[in-house]
Amino acid sequence: MKTLDAEKAELKVEYCIPAWQRDMQISMTCARYSARVQPAKQPRTEPIALVCFGPSLNKTWEEIKKFKYVMSCSGSHKFLREHGITPTWHVELDPRPHKIQLIGDDISPETEFLMASCIHPKVFDHLEKHNAKINIWHTYSGENKATLPLVYPRGDWVLTGGANVGLRAMVMCRFLGFTNLHIFGMDGSFPAEGNLKHASFHPNICKDHITAEYEGKQYATTTAFLECARMTFHEVEQLPDVNFTFYGEGLVQDMAKKKIVNRKDKVGIAFHTSATISELYRKQSIEMHKKIPTYGTVAALRHTDKVLAIYKAIECNSLLDYGCGKGMLAKNLDFPIWEYDPAIPGKDACPRPADLVVCIDTLEHIEPEYLDRVLEDIYRCTKKIAFFAIGTKKAQKDLPDGRNTHLIIENKEWWKERISKYFIFHENGIFDTPGCNEFTCVVAPKVDAPSKRNAGVVLDDKDCLCVVR
């Protein structure tokens, strides 16, 4: 058998289920549960035992008894329960149903199950059968700004991390505030003799078996194990204020003796998918649409011809009505369009990008503290051109709480300044409609807009959980 360099060998590792299935399972989980794991407000110095399922756990498990806080993952939950230890938390990530066998039937009411939203529904059925406490979190999987809100609900926390549950659990420990991690069973290798690649039985027997060399010593491992062993120390770098202690013998433990050296000063480990409307205001808007037949209809009719002319002029293949209300624009066009409005059931799903985005009689209705996030979301959705029509005077209607329905009342120059953070105005693309207190314009996305500059995942510090050394 060929021996690979543990640090330099090229590896090919694939995700265990297709992306579309993962996204479907996320959607089902979010509809099923409302509880979400929330970040700690302050760091915690108490030690926590993070228990993985590597073979070395058989030699070190008794030391776990001295810890007040214990976090298990994968098969270590069943292992610990069989050895008389109750985890405080159990973290799960794998989206396949075989995890039921690794969790087992001995589920304590004292254990809180922190389950990734991509988990298979059969695993949730199993936990509910045993009345387990369940809390949901999301795993960041490389989505960009355009696709991120299409996968995860707005306002939820999404956690970064590596390719297996142990690496994600390291981030989860810090998300919950812990900065003193004691890690058991994170081996990245297994004894060369025998068939045991975990601390005990695993239903998915991996036939992959390679030999890796590190610092002159050879280790029996698998391609996936080796890749995760390498990732371990990238994740350590991402947790600069955390102290790590590794227990047992294995590839990861030996690598840790040399690799935990340089640490960054500040790193974001989790982030919010930004909300664009408060829940209170969304409910009020739904009520307005139900009570007033003409609410959200007139302005769209006034601009239908202009929208159609823009659509034809730039040769669009798709059109999104952002803030569509009762859908009057779509009803007056002879081709199908996409519609989005958080106050219209059935049209409240996060919108996909389109060539032309139309936003009529919408921005003036946005809560002021959410305006930048809405503009950033429209920027995300705009492939070519956006058309805005914005009221600049008070509306004739009030919300149930007495506020005017135009929550932002500003003049044309004010709106030009706010929009210009994300868009450039087309030449001759600013229109003044006589007798109509409205600012209309045609714009294109800026290359250097704030959303483009932060093209990874983070909007700003208030949306990001950063750890600082």
Summary of the structure (lengths in Angstrom):
residues: 469
radius of gyration: 26.4
end to end distance: 43.2
largest distance: 85.8
contacts: 1502
relative contact order: 0.11
helix: 32%
strand: 23%
